[in-house]
Amino acid sequence: MSSILIVGPSWVGDMMMAQSLFKVLKIKQADVNIDVLAPTWSEGLLQRMDEVRHIIPHTIAHGTLGWRERRKIGQQLRSRAYEQAIVLPNSWKSALIPYFANIPQRTGFKGEMRYGLLNDIRSKKALNRTVDQFAALGLSAIAPNPSLNPKPLKVENQPILALCPGAEYGPAKCWPLEYYATVAKQKRAEGWQVWIFGSNKDYAAGAKIKNLVGDGVRNLCGQTSLSEAVDLLALTSLVITNDSGLMHIAAALDKPMIAIYGSSSPKMTPPLSDKAHIISLELDCSPCYQRTCPKKHLKCLRDITPEQVLEKL
């Protein structure tokens, strides 16, 4: 029975797509033990993945070196005798802990001069989708769709529309709030509940939508843990979302959804579900992958009207 350490990514959506790698490893060797080294925020998400044995949380801030903490964690992991580490981030510093842990096979993509830190270096040329890149680190050309195992909850027998109006990356990914409110008003008129999901940073956005729509709207932004958000999203009937981590969670729950793309591309990070319907205008200036619109007009999102989304619904 072998054990593998996965150095997980720092974004919710990427962590969801990493589950495809976990599935590939389990398909190749059913009794393999998969432990994931990841930021503390991801514990609730990883707890809903059946493939993960242990979660090793760390508090190293994204973008910081954290040399002493990485060395300490690596030395602590030596006793676990992992046969392999797979490093998903491309940064030099993300490869330090497996190196300090003396893991014999250290796998990852070429990036930031990691020769020596990694000794099994792969190329991701010709792999456009992030999920395919992750699966390739498990030597698979096929990326199974992620699937979460939510905690069962009971809810009133009334359809629920989930809105996910935020995006950690920045406003160039965010469909206008008043558009979300227009769609929500229509579904409220049809007897639906509306639940708004997001982090603390999205609370004001959720409050604005709630104020525009009125009764029957719950602003859950910042009010749940990540694991609770998974469990509650599992109760919903339909999801409207930006390209965000919550989009990937809803896809893993196999929820019917409309995914709205602005500055990013569905060719790179699509929702991995047959029930997802993508709206992307594919303007000449997109995808620009910028956090804010460099042209200041945000036409890639503003020109996607509520009527178009309602028609999709």
C-alpha positions in Angstrom: 0.0 0.0 0.0 1.6 3.3 -1.1 1.1 6.8 0.2 1.2 10.0 -1.9 1.4 13.6 -0.7 -0.4 16.1 -2.8 0.7 19.8 -2.4 -2.7 21.4 -3.1 -3.4 24.7 -4.9 -4.4 28.0 -3.2 -7.8 28.6 -5.0 -11.1 26.9 -4.4 -11.7 26.2 -8.1 -8.3 24.7 -8.5 -8.7 22.6 -5.4 -11.9 21.2 -6.9 -10.2 20.4 -10.1 -7.4 18.7 -8.2 -9.9 16.0 -7.2 -9.7 14.7 -10.7 -6.1 13.8 -10.0 -7.2 12.1 -6.8 -9.7 10.0 -8.7 -7.0 9.1 -11.3 -4.7 7.9 -8.6 -7.4 5.8 -7.0 -8.3 4.3 -10.4 -4.7 3.2 -10.9 -4.3 1.9 -7.4 -7.5 1.5 -5.3 -5.7 1.2 -1.9 -3.4 4.2 -2.4 -3.4 6.6 0.5 -3.8 10.2 -0.6 -2.9 13.0 1.9 -3.3 16.6 0.9 -1.1 19.5 2.1 -3.3 22.6 1.7 -4.3 26.0 3.3 -6.5 25.7 6.3 -9.5 27.2 4.4 -9.7 24.1 2.3 -10.3 21.6 5.1 -14.1 21.7 4.8 -13.9 21.1 1.0 -11.4 18.2 1.2 -13.5 16.6 4.0 -16.2 16.1 1.3 -13.9 14.2 -1.0 -13.9 10.5 -0.4 -10.5 10.0 -2.0 -8.6 12.0 0.7 -7.2 10.1 3.7 -5.6 12.9 5.7 -5.6 16.7 5.4 -2.4 18.5 6.4 -3.4 22.1 6.9 -0.9 25.0 6.9 -1.2 28.7 7.5 1.4 29.9 5.1 0.0 33.0 3.4 -0.4 32.8 -0.4 2.6 34.4 -2.1 4.9 34.3 0.9 8.1 32.3 1.2 7.6 31.0 4.7 10.9 29.2 4.6 11.1 28.2 8.3 7.5 27.0 8.4 7.9 25.0 5.2 11.1 23.4 6.5 9.5 22.5 9.8 6.5 20.9 8.1 8.7 19.0 5.7 10.8 17.6 8.6 7.7 16.6 10.5 6.4 14.7 7.4 9.6 12.6 7.1 8.2 9.9 9.4 5.2 9.3 7.1 7.5 7.8 4.5 5.6 9.0 1.4 6.8 7.3 -1.8 5.8 10.3 -4.0 4.8 13.9 -3.7 2.8 15.6 -6.5 3.1 19.4 -6.5 0.2 21.1 -8.2 1.2 24.8 -7.9 3.9 26.0 -10.3 5.9 28.1 -7.8 9.4 27.3 -6.6 8.5 27.6 -2.9 5.6 25.1 -3.3 8.1 22.4 -4.0 10.1 23.0 -0.8 8.1 20.9 1.7 8.4 17.6 -0.3 12.1 18.3 -0.6 12.5 18.9 3.1 10.4 15.8 3.7 12.9 13.7 1.8 10.2 12.2 -0.4 12.0 10.2 -3.1 9.8 11.0 -6.1 8.8 14.6 -6.3 6.5 15.3 -9.3 5.4 18.5 -10.8 5.4 20.7 -13.9 8.4 22.6 -15.1 8.3 26.1 -13.6 10.4 28.7 -11.7 13.6 26.7 -12.0 12.6 23.8 -9.7 15.3 21.4 -10.8 16.6 19.6 -7.8 13.5 20.4 -5.7 11.6 18.3 -8.1 13.1 15.2 -9.7 10.2 14.1 -11.9 9.5 17.2 -14.0 6.6 17.1 -16.6 5.5 19.4 -19.4 2.0 20.7 -19.8 2.3 21.7 -23.4 -0.8 21.0 -25.4 -2.9 20.7 -22.2 -5.2 23.7 -22.2 -7.6 22.8 -19.4 -6.3 23.0 -15.9 -8.1 19.8 -15.0 -6.3 17.9 -17.8 -3.0 19.3 -16.5 -3.7 18.0 -13.0 -4.8 14.6 -14.3 -1.6 14.3 -16.5 0.5 14.4 -13.3 -1.2 11.1 -12.5 -0.2 9.9 -16.0 -3.8 9.9 -17.3 -5.1 11.5 -20.5 -8.6 11.3 -19.1 -9.7 13.6 -16.3 -12.7 12.3 -14.3 -15.2 14.9 -13.2 -15.0 15.9 -9.5 -17.8 14.8 -7.3 -18.4 15.8 -3.7 -20.1 13.9 -0.9 -22.3 16.4 1.0 -23.8 15.9 4.4 -27.5 15.1 3.9 -29.8 17.9 5.1 -33.5 18.4 5.0 -35.3 21.3 3.4 -38.8 22.5 2.6 -40.2 21.2 -0.7 -39.7 24.4 -2.6 -37.3 25.0 -5.5 -34.2 27.0 -4.6 -32.2 29.3 -6.9 -28.6 29.6 -5.8 -26.7 32.8 -6.8 -22.9 33.0 -6.6 -22.2 36.7 -7.5 -18.6 36.8 -6.3 -15.2 35.8 -7.7 -12.1 35.9 -5.6 -9.9 36.8 -8.6 -11.6 40.1 -9.2 -14.5 42.2 -10.6 -13.7 41.4 -14.2 -15.2 38.0 -13.5 -18.4 39.3 -11.9 -21.8 39.7 -13.7 -23.5 42.9 -12.6 -25.4 42.6 -9.3 -28.5 44.3 -10.7 -28.7 41.6 -13.4 -28.6 38.9 -10.7 -31.4 40.7 -9.0 -33.5 40.9 -12.1 -33.3 37.1 -12.6 -34.0 36.5 -8.9 -37.1 38.6 -9.0 -38.5 36.5 -11.8 -37.8 33.3 -10.0 -39.3 34.7 -6.8 -42.5 35.5 -8.8 -42.6 31.9 -9.8 -42.5 30.8 -6.2 -38.8 30.0 -5.8 -36.5 30.7 -2.8 -33.3 32.5 -3.5 -30.1 31.7 -1.6 -26.9 33.8 -2.2 -23.6 32.2 -1.6 -20.1 33.7 -1.1 -17.4 34.6 1.3 -17.2 37.5 3.8 -16.0 39.7 0.9 -19.2 39.0 -1.0 -21.6 40.0 1.9 -22.2 43.5 0.6 -22.9 42.2 -2.9 -25.4 39.6 -1.4 -27.0 42.4 0.7 -27.5 44.6 -2.4 -29.2 41.7 -4.3 -31.4 41.0 -1.3 -32.4 44.6 -1.0 -33.2 44.8 -4.8 -35.3 41.6 -4.7 -37.0 41.7 -1.3 -38.5 38.9 0.7 -37.6 35.2 0.1 -33.9 35.9 -0.3 -31.2 34.6 2.1 -27.8 36.2 2.0 -25.5 33.4 3.1 -22.3 35.2 2.1 -19.8 34.9 4.9 -22.4 33.1 7.1 -21.2 29.5 6.4 -18.1 27.5 6.5 -16.9 26.0 3.2 -18.2 22.6 4.1 -21.6 24.0 5.1 -21.7 25.9 1.7 -21.2 22.5 0.0 -24.0 20.9 2.0 -26.4 23.8 1.4 -25.6 24.0 -2.4 -26.5 20.4 -2.6 -30.1 21.3 -1.6 -30.6 23.9 -4.4 -32.4 23.3 -7.7 -30.5 25.6 -10.0 -27.3 27.7 -9.8 -26.3 31.0 -11.6 -22.7 31.8 -11.1 -19.6 33.6 -12.2 -16.5 31.7 -13.1 -15.5 31.0 -9.4 -14.7 28.4 -6.9 -18.4 28.0 -6.1 -19.0 27.3 -9.7 -16.7 24.3 -9.5 -18.3 23.1 -6.3 -21.8 23.3 -7.8 -20.6 21.4 -10.8 -19.1 18.7 -8.6 -22.6 18.5 -6.9 -24.0 18.0 -10.4 -26.3 21.0 -10.1 -28.0 22.4 -13.2 -26.3 25.7 -13.7 -25.6 28.7 -15.9 -22.0 29.8 -15.7 -21.2 33.3 -16.9 -17.7 34.1 -18.2 -16.1 37.5 -18.6 -12.3 38.0 -18.4 -11.6 34.2 -18.2 -12.1 31.4 -20.7 -14.3 28.4 -20.4 -11.8 26.6 -22.6 -9.3 26.7 -19.7 -11.5 26.3 -16.6 -15.0 25.1 -17.6 -17.5 23.8 -15.1 -17.0 20.0 -15.2 -20.6 18.9 -15.5 -23.0 17.9 -18.3 -25.6 20.0 -16.5 -23.7 23.2 -16.9 -24.6 25.8 -19.6 -22.0 28.4 -20.3 -22.6 31.9 -21.5 -19.5 33.7 -22.9 -19.6 36.4 -25.5 -16.1 35.7 -26.7 -15.4 39.4 -27.6 -12.2 40.4 -29.4 -10.8 41.7 -26.1 -11.6 38.6 -24.1 -10.3 36.5 -22.4 -8.0 39.1 -21.0 -7.4 37.3 -17.7 -7.3 40.7 -15.9 -8.7 41.3 -12.4 -10.4 44.5 -13.6 -11.5 45.5 -17.1 -8.5 47.2 -18.8 -10.9 49.0 -21.2 -13.2 50.1 -18.3 -16.4 49.0 -20.0 -16.8 45.4 -18.9 -18.8 44.7 -22.1 -17.9 41.0 -21.9 -20.3 40.8 -18.9 -22.6 43.8 -19.2 -23.7 42.7 -22.7 -24.9 39.4 -21.2 -28.5 40.5 -20.3 -30.8 39.0 -17.7 -33.1 38.1 -20.5 -30.5 35.9 -22.1 -30.0 34.1 -18.8 -33.8 33.7 -18.2 -34.1 32.3 -21.7 -31.4 29.7 -20.8 -33.3 28.9 -17.6 
